[in-house]
Amino acid sequence: MKSIKFLNLSNSINLIKRRKFFIIFLILLVWFFSYFFIPLNISEENASFEIDSGKNLDQITNQLIEMRVLKDSFRFKFFSHIFGKTESLKRGHYRLENSITPYELLKILADGREALYSIRFIEGKVFSDLMLELKNNKHIKHEITSYKEKDILRIISADEPTAEGIFFPDSYYFYKNTSDIEILKNSYKVMKGKMKNLWENRDLDLPYKNIYEVLIMASIIEKEISIKSEAPMVAGVFVNRLNINMPLQSDPTVIFGMRHRYDGNIRKSDLREVNDFNTYRRRGLPPSPISSPSLNSIIAAFNPEKTDALYFVAKGDRTHHFSKTLSEHNAAVRKYQKK
């Protein structure tokens, strides 16, 4: 009888031990595998890092521990082996989101999904502004040694006479150490593509001799408007003037021709000055764009408003008053200039 009781007690103890072992094993299992899906402690200080070429798993893991991206190396290495990623972690420049998990980190490194940086070419800006953006971006590899227009045109194989207005204003995303030449070529290609598509579907009654003249018109529209919705109407006025050989009389072209002499005011002497960009003295379009036109202004140049208006004047609230006759225009000038 005593032996039976002892046996039952022994079985109970063994059962308790097995349960404890199972619970401990389960806790360790959860601890081990849950690690891979718990967000890492990412801050601004360790969000960006670079892995050099030739580094192995041990070196990469140690680097991540030193940066406090990872807390330990064993579990990360273990899962790297489990998923067969030990030999496929790639060099590059990476930027981590603050909610990233070790599993996502392993996938990013294995796929070589480097951080993307951006640069924005702003509509209405001139070529020198664009080049300054490139020059000041620390993530770009600077291969351009000369910022002269003729050299830039040669590098990107452009057939336009100047570099003004030929780069499409937009945000461009790139990997670290992408060259400035590559970004310029891409921007130029985007502009050429958009212009070509619109040119092939244009209204044949438009007074443009070639696709470059449309780009010039779009650049003037871009500088004339403050509200995008007015672009087709402004285009309509300028097209009407071209059709009757009337000077465009656009202040932004005069300002562009003045370059660094412009101090915020246009004087009568500036309007009398004879140069290729003074559209008060010169009929037709100027010889080149005066800014980087947005897609909105390009579309307006291809699709001008059907209007009888030949004049417009700023009203002081970012909009314009459009007039059919000179007398109506003069009255509007007196009204809004006084205001």
FIRO-253099 format. One record per residue (C-alpha): x, y, z; residue number from 1; residue in one letter. Coordinates in nm, 3 decimals, padded with zeros to 5 digits. Layout:
BEGIN
c1,c2,c3,seq,type
X,Y,Z,NUM,a
...
// end
This chain:
BEGIN
c1,c2,c3,seq,type
00.000,00.000,00.000,1,m
00.282,00.234,00.092,2,k
00.460,00.161,-00.235,3,s
00.147,00.255,-00.427,4,i
00.122,00.587,-00.243,5,k
00.490,00.656,-00.305,6,f
00.446,00.575,-00.672,7,l
00.150,00.812,-00.700,8,n
00.346,01.084,-00.525,9,l
00.641,01.025,-00.753,10,s
00.416,01.043,-01.059,11,n
00.263,01.368,-00.933,12,s
00.607,01.521,-00.881,13,i
00.717,01.413,-01.226,14,n
00.398,01.555,-01.374,15,l
00.458,01.886,-01.197,16,i
00.816,01.890,-01.321,17,k
00.708,01.816,-01.674,18,r
00.448,02.093,-01.658,19,r
00.707,02.336,-01.523,20,k
00.948,02.233,-01.795,21,f
00.677,02.273,-02.058,22,f
00.581,02.617,-01.925,23,i
00.945,02.729,-01.916,24,i
00.998,02.588,-02.264,25,f
00.686,02.768,-02.387,26,l
00.802,03.096,-02.233,27,i
01.144,03.058,-02.392,28,l
00.985,02.972,-02.724,29,l
00.760,03.278,-02.710,30,v
01.056,03.493,-02.598,31,w
01.270,03.360,-02.879,32,f
01.025,03.384,-03.166,33,f
00.830,03.695,-03.058,34,s
01.157,03.891,-03.065,35,y
01.153,03.879,-03.441,36,f
00.822,04.064,-03.459,37,f
00.861,04.321,-03.180,38,i
00.952,04.674,-03.303,39,p
01.311,04.778,-03.250,40,l
01.417,05.085,-03.057,41,n
01.484,05.323,-03.349,42,i
01.558,05.690,-03.293,43,s
01.689,05.971,-03.512,44,e
02.041,05.889,-03.393,45,e
02.042,05.533,-03.526,46,n
01.780,05.549,-03.801,47,a
02.038,05.592,-04.078,48,s
02.340,05.374,-04.134,49,f
02.561,05.245,-04.412,50,e
02.684,04.890,-04.471,51,i
03.013,04.874,-04.656,52,d
03.085,04.624,-04.929,53,s
03.236,04.294,-04.814,54,g
03.092,04.288,-04.461,55,k
02.968,03.948,-04.342,56,n
02.676,03.863,-04.110,57,l
02.888,03.884,-03.793,58,d
03.026,04.226,-03.884,59,q
02.685,04.362,-03.986,60,i
02.524,04.234,-03.668,61,t
02.800,04.382,-03.451,62,n
02.759,04.714,-03.629,63,q
02.384,04.712,-03.559,64,l
02.446,04.630,-03.193,65,i
02.699,04.914,-03.157,66,e
02.439,05.149,-03.305,67,m
02.181,05.010,-03.058,68,r
01.957,04.899,-03.341,69,v
01.980,04.540,-03.211,70,l
02.007,04.435,-02.846,71,k
02.173,04.099,-02.907,72,d
02.324,03.913,-03.198,73,s
02.229,03.551,-03.130,74,f
01.862,03.562,-03.224,75,r
01.917,03.784,-03.531,76,f
02.191,03.550,-03.657,77,k
01.977,03.245,-03.581,78,f
01.687,03.373,-03.789,79,f
01.927,03.481,-04.064,80,s
02.035,03.116,-04.088,81,h
01.677,02.987,-04.063,82,i
01.567,03.205,-04.357,83,f
01.885,03.143,-04.555,84,g
01.989,03.511,-04.560,85,k
02.339,03.483,-04.418,86,t
02.513,03.538,-04.751,87,e
02.264,03.776,-04.910,88,s
02.278,04.088,-04.690,89,l
02.367,04.374,-04.922,90,k
02.580,04.683,-04.894,91,r
02.412,05.022,-04.912,92,g
02.275,05.318,-04.724,93,h
01.965,05.242,-04.519,94,y
01.714,05.442,-04.322,95,r
01.485,05.264,-04.075,96,l
01.131,05.350,-03.967,97,e
01.079,05.367,-03.591,98,n
00.830,05.077,-03.600,99,s
01.051,04.833,-03.789,100,i
01.087,04.476,-03.655,101,t
01.396,04.250,-03.675,102,p
01.213,04.043,-03.938,103,y
01.153,04.353,-04.153,104,e
01.511,04.465,-04.098,105,l
01.641,04.130,-04.223,106,l
01.421,04.154,-04.534,107,k
01.538,04.510,-04.608,108,i
01.905,04.412,-04.580,109,l
01.855,04.096,-04.787,110,a
01.660,04.279,-05.059,111,d
01.900,04.573,-05.062,112,g
01.616,04.823,-05.016,113,r
01.830,05.128,-04.960,114,e
01.698,05.458,-04.830,115,a
01.549,05.690,-05.088,116,l
01.635,06.059,-05.077,117,y
01.463,06.334,-05.268,118,s
01.530,06.660,-05.442,119,i
01.267,06.900,-05.563,120,r
01.289,07.120,-05.869,121,f
01.035,07.396,-05.809,122,i
00.813,07.533,-06.084,123,e
00.878,07.894,-06.176,124,g
01.244,07.879,-06.076,125,k
01.530,07.944,-06.315,126,v
01.816,07.716,-06.418,127,f
02.062,07.862,-06.166,128,s
01.819,07.784,-05.881,129,d
01.795,07.424,-05.998,130,l
02.171,07.385,-06.012,131,m
02.202,07.529,-05.662,132,l
01.958,07.265,-05.533,133,e
02.177,06.994,-05.684,134,l
02.496,07.146,-05.551,135,k
02.362,07.175,-05.195,136,n
02.221,06.822,-05.172,137,n
02.469,06.621,-04.964,138,k
02.327,06.284,-05.070,139,h
02.403,06.339,-05.438,140,i
02.731,06.237,-05.598,141,k
02.863,06.555,-05.758,142,h
03.017,06.472,-06.093,143,e
02.945,06.799,-06.270,144,i
03.258,07.011,-06.264,145,t
03.124,07.299,-06.470,146,s
02.787,07.461,-06.416,147,y
02.792,07.646,-06.746,148,k
02.483,07.590,-06.960,149,e
02.673,07.475,-07.267,150,k
02.850,07.207,-07.065,151,d
02.526,07.086,-06.906,152,i
02.358,07.066,-07.247,153,l
02.647,06.860,-07.381,154,r
02.647,06.623,-07.082,155,i
02.275,06.543,-07.109,156,i
02.278,06.540,-07.492,157,s
02.016,06.815,-07.517,158,a
01.938,06.981,-07.847,159,d
01.791,07.304,-07.702,160,e
01.993,07.629,-07.728,161,p
01.990,07.689,-07.350,162,t
01.929,07.488,-07.034,163,a
01.660,07.727,-06.913,164,e
01.319,07.565,-06.866,165,g
01.406,07.224,-07.011,166,i
01.401,07.034,-06.678,167,f
01.062,06.925,-06.550,168,f
00.983,07.066,-06.204,169,p
00.898,06.780,-05.970,170,d
01.025,06.578,-05.674,171,s
01.284,06.320,-05.775,172,y
01.371,06.025,-05.550,173,y
01.713,05.862,-05.561,174,f
01.952,05.637,-05.374,175,y
02.251,05.784,-05.194,176,k
02.540,05.872,-05.426,177,n
02.324,05.890,-05.737,178,t
02.504,06.138,-05.963,179,s
02.379,06.488,-06.038,180,d
02.416,06.404,-06.407,181,i
02.176,06.110,-06.375,182,e
01.916,06.326,-06.199,183,i
01.942,06.598,-06.464,184,l
01.910,06.344,-06.744,185,k
01.601,06.199,-06.580,186,n
01.438,06.540,-06.532,187,s
01.515,06.638,-06.892,188,y
01.374,06.308,-07.017,189,k
01.051,06.362,-06.819,190,v
01.006,06.709,-06.970,191,m
01.072,06.583,-07.323,192,k
00.824,06.301,-07.277,193,g
00.542,06.521,-07.152,194,k
00.598,06.784,-07.422,195,m
00.617,06.524,-07.699,196,k
00.289,06.361,-07.598,197,n
00.103,06.693,-07.583,198,l
00.260,06.816,-07.909,199,w
00.142,06.510,-08.098,200,e
-00.217,06.574,-07.982,201,n
-00.217,06.954,-08.015,202,r
-00.466,07.182,-08.191,203,d
-00.306,07.258,-08.530,204,l
-00.445,07.614,-08.522,205,d
-00.207,07.714,-08.244,206,l
00.054,07.976,-08.349,207,p
00.359,07.770,-08.249,208,y
00.626,07.684,-08.503,209,k
00.772,07.403,-08.294,210,n
00.754,07.229,-07.959,211,i
01.019,07.459,-07.810,212,y
00.796,07.763,-07.863,213,e
00.527,07.597,-07.654,214,v
00.779,07.550,-07.374,215,l
00.869,07.919,-07.397,216,i
00.502,08.018,-07.378,217,m
00.442,07.786,-07.081,218,a
00.736,07.942,-06.894,219,s
00.588,08.290,-06.940,220,i
00.245,08.174,-06.822,221,i
00.409,08.020,-06.516,222,e
00.558,08.353,-06.414,223,k
00.244,08.554,-06.488,224,e
-00.004,08.362,-06.272,225,i
-00.051,08.318,-05.900,226,s
-00.361,08.102,-05.928,227,i
-00.340,07.790,-06.144,228,k
-00.697,07.820,-06.273,229,s
-00.606,08.143,-06.457,230,e
-00.339,07.975,-06.671,231,a
-00.568,07.893,-06.970,232,p
-00.703,08.250,-06.978,233,m
-00.356,08.405,-06.969,234,v
-00.255,08.162,-07.243,235,a
-00.558,08.273,-07.445,236,g
-00.454,08.639,-07.423,237,v
-00.098,08.568,-07.533,238,f
-00.211,08.343,-07.819,239,v
-00.446,08.619,-07.937,240,n
-00.155,08.863,-07.937,241,r
00.068,08.625,-08.130,242,l
-00.207,08.575,-08.388,243,n
-00.228,08.950,-08.463,244,i
00.148,09.013,-08.428,245,n
00.095,09.226,-08.117,246,m
00.378,09.245,-07.861,247,p
00.324,09.015,-07.564,248,l
00.420,09.296,-07.322,249,q
00.497,09.051,-07.043,250,s
00.670,09.196,-06.738,251,d
00.830,08.861,-06.634,252,p
01.020,08.847,-06.965,253,t
01.153,09.197,-06.901,254,v
01.259,09.096,-06.550,255,i
01.434,08.786,-06.687,256,f
01.621,09.002,-06.937,257,g
01.731,09.237,-06.658,258,m
01.879,08.945,-06.463,259,r
02.064,09.068,-06.155,260,h
01.979,09.431,-06.228,261,r
01.619,09.374,-06.122,262,y
01.560,09.529,-05.777,263,d
01.185,09.478,-05.748,264,g
01.082,09.760,-05.982,265,n
01.047,09.791,-06.359,266,i
01.118,10.145,-06.479,267,r
01.027,10.311,-06.808,268,k
01.390,10.290,-06.911,269,s
01.374,09.912,-06.863,270,d
01.070,09.890,-07.091,271,l
01.252,10.096,-07.357,272,r
01.564,09.880,-07.344,273,e
01.623,09.675,-07.658,274,v
01.703,09.310,-07.582,275,n
01.571,08.968,-07.682,276,d
01.356,08.935,-07.370,277,f
01.191,09.277,-07.374,278,n
00.852,09.176,-07.514,279,t
00.740,09.542,-07.505,280,y
00.991,09.620,-07.782,281,r
01.021,09.277,-07.944,282,r
00.729,09.104,-08.115,283,r
00.671,08.733,-08.083,284,g
00.814,08.499,-07.824,285,l
01.151,08.549,-07.655,286,p
01.432,08.315,-07.769,287,p
01.414,08.081,-07.468,288,s
01.202,07.990,-07.166,289,p
01.227,08.222,-06.866,290,i
01.150,07.962,-06.597,291,s
01.071,07.596,-06.536,292,s
00.702,07.566,-06.624,293,p
00.468,07.337,-06.431,294,s
00.254,07.079,-06.607,295,l
-00.043,07.309,-06.542,296,n
00.117,07.591,-06.743,297,s
00.232,07.353,-07.017,298,i
-00.121,07.218,-07.058,299,i
-00.255,07.575,-07.066,300,a
-00.009,07.667,-07.344,301,a
-00.140,07.373,-07.547,302,f
-00.503,07.445,-07.456,303,n
-00.553,07.823,-07.434,304,p
-00.892,07.963,-07.339,305,e
-01.107,08.074,-07.634,306,k
-01.142,08.443,-07.554,307,t
-01.156,08.788,-07.713,308,d
-00.939,08.935,-07.437,309,a
-00.613,09.104,-07.534,310,l
-00.518,09.255,-07.200,311,y
-00.501,09.168,-06.833,312,f
-00.394,09.348,-06.516,313,v
-00.330,09.226,-06.161,314,a
-00.613,09.309,-05.921,315,k
-00.402,09.289,-05.608,316,g
-00.567,08.971,-05.476,317,d
-00.357,08.728,-05.685,318,r
-00.616,08.731,-05.965,319,t
-00.635,08.933,-06.288,320,h
-00.890,09.146,-06.469,321,h
-00.913,09.057,-06.839,322,f
-01.017,09.314,-07.101,323,s
-01.108,09.304,-07.471,324,k
-01.023,09.666,-07.553,325,t
-00.745,09.906,-07.463,326,l
-00.989,10.159,-07.316,327,s
-01.137,09.892,-07.089,328,e
-00.788,09.782,-06.990,329,h
-00.678,10.137,-06.908,330,n
-00.982,10.181,-06.688,331,a
-00.897,09.857,-06.507,332,a
-00.537,09.969,-06.463,333,v
-00.651,10.298,-06.305,334,r
-00.893,10.115,-06.079,335,k
-00.661,09.842,-05.952,336,y
-00.337,10.045,-05.954,337,q
-00.502,10.303,-05.732,338,k
-00.635,10.027,-05.511,339,k
// end
